[in-house]
């Protein structure tokens, strides 16, 4: 049986009289690339913030490798072996690509920097200031920063936001490579192309609740999902 790495149990979050996340149970198995999708207002961003600790739930728990993280702060959760990328790149703009990686890598050796520099396409820009990179390369650097310290789980919030089709495809290739090296991914995303490219499992949220789960193929051909997410009648 595949090991459970992340277990979200009966998570609920309300804002006044509005229920943003409604009794969500979500399990991520080791080795998965699990996507969370849903229409605007489905609760994706709120659930993401609950998982990382930026919001406190009304009730419910977050278990990571069987440890309850619900009362831990963001930096404490990261220290347990979780990598994190927000939707907007959070690179250190006044530092070079290599310097960014050195800060994020902690105890990782220099060979790891060089591997990431080549894998992420920074061979000619490793001494370039991160603030001078294109938007796409900032996104890739941010994924590298979240992944270089060998976390067990990486959480990505819309990693392809603002990217071209070609950049999106390369982002998928990078994530697949990291996954092949042992990193599990939980990705909040709206882009169906990268979902089709790399997802191993998909959870659909609707009106704050878990609507359906399954393989990408099963979810994308589900008529109810098409209706609520893709806007078909």
N, C-alpha and C positions, 0 to 999 in steps of 0.2 A: 504493500500500500504506500502511495506517495505521501511524503511528509507534508503536513500543513505548516506553512511558514507564517501566514498572517490570517487571523481569524477575527472578524468584526461581528460582535454579538449584540443583537437587538438594539442597534444604535438609533437614537432619536434626538432630533434637535428642532426646537420651535423658536420662532421670533415673534413675540406677542401671540397673536392668534393664528399665525401662519406656521404650518408644519413643513419644514424644509427637507428633513430626513425622517422617514417614518418606519421605525422598527426594522432597519436593514440588517440582515445577516449576510455576510460575504466571506468566503473562504478562498485563499490563494494558496495553491500547492507549490512546493519547491520545484523550480524549473519552468514554471509557467510564464507566458507573456499574456497576462490577462488585461483586457481592455474594459473600461467602464464608459458606456456611451448613453446618450439620451438627449431629448430635445432641450432647448433652453428652458430653464426653470425646473429641470428634473431633479436637481439636488446634487449634481456631480461635484461642483466646486465646494459645496458645504461638506459633503462626505469626505472629500480630499482633505479639507482643513481639520476635520474631526480626527482623521487617521494620523495626521502629522502633529496634532496637538495645538494648532492655532485657534481652535474653538473647543469649548468644553461641552460635552453632550448633556442633554437633560437626563438621560440614562443610557446604559449600554457600555460595552467594554471593547478595548483594542488589545488583542493578544498577539505578540510577535515571538515566534519560537517558544510558545507556551508560557511566556512571561507577560503579565498584565502591565501594559504601558499607559493605561488610561489617565493616570494622575501625573505622568511624567511630562516635562516641558520638551519643546522641539529639539533642543540641542542634546537632551538626554536620550531621546529616541534615536537620534542620529548616531550617538555613541554606542548604541546597542548593535549597530550593523545595518543601518538604513541609509541609503543615498536618496537625495531629493533634488528635483529640478522643478522650479515654478514655471508658469507660462512665459513670463518675461525673463530673458536671460539675466542672471545675477552674477556675471563674471566680474573680476576686479579690473576695471577699465584702464587704470593707470599702471598696470603690471603687464609684462609680456606673457605670451602663451605659456612658455616654460615656467615662468614664475607662478602663474596661476596653478599649473599642475603640481608644482612643488609644494604649494600651500595645502592643496587638497589631498595630496598623496600621503602626507604624514610620514609613515615609515617605509613607504614603497621606494625601491631603489631606482637608480637613474635609468636602468634598462627599461623599466616600466614606462618612464616618461617618453623614451624614444619610441617604444612600441605604440603608445597612444598618439604621439605626434604623427607617426606615419599612418596609422589606422584611420585617424580623423582628418587626414589631408592637410597637416600643418607644417610639412617639411620645409617649405619655403617661407613660412611665416612664424617660426617658433620664437623669434625674438621681436615680433611685431606686438605693439601694445594691443591688448584685447579690445580696447575702445575703438581701435581703427579697423577691426575686422568687419566683414559684411554681416548682415543680420543672420544669414544662414550659418556662417562659421561661428558666430557667437552662440547660436543654439547648440552646435556640435561641441563647442568647448564646454558649455554648461553641462551637457550629458557626460562629457569626459570627467569633469570635476565631480559629478555625482557618482561616478563609477570607478575612479582610479584607485580608491582605497580598498577595493575588493569587498564592497558591502554584500550581504546576503540578498537584500531586496532593494530595488531602486524604484522610487515613485516618480513618475513623470506627468506633469500637467500640460497637456497640449504641446508636445515637443515639436510638432510640425507647423505651428502657428506662423503664418507669414512666409512660408517656404514655397518654392516652386515645385513642380512635379518631380523634376530631377533631384532636387535637394531632399524632397520627401522620401524618394526611393533610396537615396544614400543613407538617410537617417534610419530607415528600416534595416538596411544592411548592417549598419553599425550596431543597432540594438540586437539583431539576430546573432552577430558575432559575440557580443558580450554575454548573451544568453547561453551560447554554446560553451562559454568559459565558466558557466556556473551561476550567473546572476539571474535572479528572478525579477520580473518586471510587473508592476501594476501601473497602467497608463490610462489617464483620462484624456479622451480624444474625440474629435468630431469628424476627422478626415477618414473616410471609408477606404481610401486607397491603401494607406499604411496598415489599417486594420486587416484588409484582405491579404496584404503582403506578409504580415508577421504574427498576427494574433493566434494564440493556441486556444483561448477561451474568451468569452464575452459576457459581461453582465450589463443588462439594460435597466436604467432607472427611468421611472415615469411618475410624476407628481410626488417625488420624494421616496417612493417605495421601489423595491426590487421587482421589476416587471417580468423578466425572463432571463435565463442563462443558458449557455450552450456553446457549441462550436461556432466559429464565424459563419460557416456554411448554413447551419441550422437557423441561427439568429437572423441572418440577412434575408432568408427566404420566408421568415415568419410573417404572415400577413398582418398580424396585429402590430408587430414592430415596424413594418413598412408604413402602416397607417399612422402610428403615433410619432415616429421618428423621421420618416422621409416625406411625410405630408401627403401620401397617396390616399385616395378615397376607397 
